[in-house]
Amino acid sequence: MQWYVDLTTIAATAALGLFGYELLGRPIRAFFALRRKILTQMLVFKNIPLPKPRETAVSSWEIREYNQAVRNVREAQRIFRNLGFRLLAFSENEPATRNALGLLGFSLVAAGSGLIKLSEAYPRPDTDRAGLRNQIEKALRVTDAAPAASSQRPRRDNLIEYQTKFIYLRDISLST
């Protein structure tokens, strides 16, 4: 009689595991693929130059250079706008995944809105594109590898820090 209970428990556990994988596993993998694509495109279009004023181009080489710069900026705008809309659509269509990723510190709506703002601000020279990139990277929880590598070696002057002020319980006040 006990083996029926064991068999039912195993079958229910397997069904719940499969349901959990279908509910959260595949969308999370899709999010990380989209995140990887966003970060790749941000790296590709990080340092493209803005087009110089058209009036300053006098030779055919300068005109071709201007046209290429305009095409690059328009392509960056299109790509960032598309990725922003895809990220916002993903967060709307997958609320359980959005909430689960939100618990892990990812902000899909902020990253999608930041990508759209970046696409709108791309051709304007007076906007802070680096600040928008930092907001997007913060929303997608991107860690910089260079500071992490340099922080692994401790500095000699900061190895030991002593607390020189004594703490007394009478000095601690409760705020109510």
Secondary structure, DSSP 8 states (H G I E B T S, - for coil): -HHHHHHHHHHHHHHHHHHHIIIIIHHHHHHHHHHHHHHHHHHHTTT------GGG--SHHHHHHHHHHHHHHHHHHHHHHHHHHHHHHHHHH-HHHHHHHHHTT--HHHHHHHHHHHHHHTT-TTS-HHHHHHHHHHHTT---HHHHHHTTS--GGGS-----S---GGG-----
